[in-house]
Amino acid sequence: MYFGRLLLLLSFAVLAACQSTGGAIGVSVTKCCAEPGYHTFSSETADMPAFLVPLIKANFDAAFSARGLVLNAEDADLMVVLRYEQENLAAPETPDDFEGHIAPGGNVRYIARIQVEIHDASSGRLVWAGNVQRIHDVDAGEYMHSGKASLAIFNAFTRLLSDFSVPAETY
């Protein structure tokens, strides 16, 4: 029994170490190894709150450009879709006859995940996919996504894309 628990805890520790190194933002590649030869890309967002669009798109575009690909919305080799997903972690509140609340509120806890899908622009075929994710604990009235968060998001996209095949002339 003790050995089983220890093994389970070690497994979670290894997974946590692999998934969330630096900046408390986890990265995970889910479809790997696009063939080299792509040079240009365009990107779009889907299902993303409007206030996140400029932050996520600018940081992804910069991280992908740093790999040697050129942002070109007109005639791109690759089409990137950045899709927002949110997984709520807070337990639902159940009414209690002994409590009275003036208004709903309080802390919100969720996993914010950006799914990155990279498609061959001419065929539409998915050639690479991955995600960045972070657990958020947000108090009422709190606003994050300052310069510090922007840098962490850029670094997470950089880690996520570190194994993406780059154009030959950038070596």
C-alpha positions in Angstrom: 0.0 0.0 0.0 2.8 2.4 1.0 4.8 1.6 -2.1 1.8 2.2 -4.4 1.2 5.6 -2.9 4.9 6.5 -3.2 4.9 5.4 -6.9 1.8 7.4 -7.6 3.3 10.6 -6.0 6.5 10.1 -7.9 4.6 9.8 -11.1 2.7 13.0 -10.5 6.0 14.8 -9.6 7.6 13.6 -12.8 4.6 14.7 -14.9 4.4 18.0 -13.2 8.1 18.6 -13.8 7.8 17.8 -17.5 4.6 19.8 -18.0 5.4 23.0 -16.2 8.9 24.1 -16.3 9.6 27.8 -15.8 7.0 30.5 -15.5 4.4 28.2 -14.0 3.0 27.7 -17.5 2.9 24.1 -18.7 3.6 23.1 -22.3 2.7 19.9 -24.1 3.2 18.8 -27.7 0.3 16.6 -28.8 1.2 16.1 -32.5 4.8 16.2 -33.4 7.3 16.5 -36.1 6.1 18.6 -39.0 8.4 18.1 -42.0 10.9 20.9 -42.7 10.3 23.2 -45.6 7.7 25.6 -44.3 8.7 29.2 -44.4 5.7 31.4 -43.8 2.7 31.4 -41.5 -0.5 33.2 -40.6 -2.4 32.9 -37.3 -5.9 33.4 -36.1 -7.7 32.9 -32.8 -10.8 30.9 -31.9 -13.1 30.9 -28.9 -10.8 33.4 -27.2 -11.9 36.2 -24.9 -11.4 39.5 -26.8 -9.0 40.9 -24.1 -6.6 37.9 -24.6 -6.5 38.1 -28.4 -3.7 40.7 -28.8 -1.6 39.3 -26.0 -1.8 35.7 -27.1 -1.5 36.4 -30.8 1.5 38.8 -30.5 3.4 36.5 -28.2 2.8 33.4 -30.4 3.7 35.3 -33.6 6.9 36.5 -32.0 7.9 33.1 -30.7 7.1 31.4 -34.1 9.0 34.1 -36.0 12.0 33.6 -33.7 12.1 30.0 -35.0 12.8 31.4 -38.5 9.3 31.4 -39.9 7.9 34.7 -41.4 4.5 36.0 -40.6 2.7 36.4 -43.9 -1.1 36.6 -43.8 -1.4 36.8 -47.6 0.4 33.8 -48.8 1.3 31.5 -45.9 2.6 27.9 -46.0 1.1 27.3 -42.5 -2.2 28.3 -40.9 -2.0 28.5 -37.1 -5.2 28.3 -35.0 -4.9 29.4 -31.4 -7.9 28.1 -29.5 -8.8 29.0 -25.9 -10.2 26.5 -23.5 -11.1 26.9 -19.9 -11.5 24.0 -17.4 -13.2 25.2 -14.2 -11.7 23.7 -11.0 -13.8 25.3 -8.3 -16.5 23.1 -6.7 -20.0 24.4 -7.4 -21.5 26.2 -4.4 -24.5 24.5 -2.8 -27.0 26.6 -1.0 -26.9 26.3 2.8 -29.9 27.4 4.9 -27.5 28.7 7.6 -25.6 31.1 5.3 -26.7 34.3 3.5 -24.8 35.9 0.7 -25.4 39.4 -0.5 -23.9 38.8 -4.0 -22.1 36.0 -5.7 -18.4 36.3 -6.0 -15.1 35.2 -4.4 -12.3 33.3 -5.9 -12.3 31.6 -9.2 -10.0 28.7 -10.0 -9.6 27.3 -13.5 -7.1 25.9 -16.0 -6.6 28.3 -19.0 -5.3 26.4 -22.0 -4.3 27.7 -25.4 -4.5 24.8 -28.0 -2.1 25.4 -30.9 -3.0 23.7 -34.2 -0.7 24.2 -37.1 -2.1 23.2 -40.5 -0.6 22.9 -43.9 -2.3 25.9 -45.6 -2.6 24.3 -49.0 -4.1 21.0 -47.9 -5.6 21.9 -44.5 -3.8 18.8 -43.0 -2.9 19.1 -39.3 0.9 18.9 -39.2 1.7 19.9 -35.6 -0.2 20.5 -32.4 0.4 21.4 -28.7 -0.8 23.6 -25.9 0.2 25.9 -23.2 -1.7 25.9 -19.9 -1.8 27.5 -16.5 -3.9 27.1 -13.4 -5.4 30.5 -12.5 -6.5 31.6 -9.0 -8.3 34.9 -9.5 -9.9 37.1 -6.8 -12.7 39.4 -7.6 -11.5 42.6 -9.3 -8.0 41.2 -10.0 -6.4 41.8 -13.4 -3.3 40.0 -14.5 -1.7 39.9 -18.0 0.7 42.7 -17.4 4.2 42.8 -18.9 5.3 40.0 -16.5 2.5 37.7 -17.7 3.2 38.6 -21.3 6.9 37.6 -21.0 5.9 34.3 -19.3 3.4 33.6 -22.2 6.1 34.3 -24.8 8.6 32.0 -23.0 6.0 29.3 -22.8 5.3 29.5 -26.6 9.1 29.5 -27.1 9.4 26.3 -25.1 6.4 24.7 -26.8 7.8 25.4 -30.3 11.4 24.5 -29.5 11.3 21.2 -31.5 9.3 22.6 -34.4 11.1 22.0 -37.7 12.5 25.3 -39.0 13.4 26.3 -42.6 16.8 25.0 -43.6 18.4 28.4 -44.2 17.9 29.4 -40.6 20.4 26.8 -39.3 
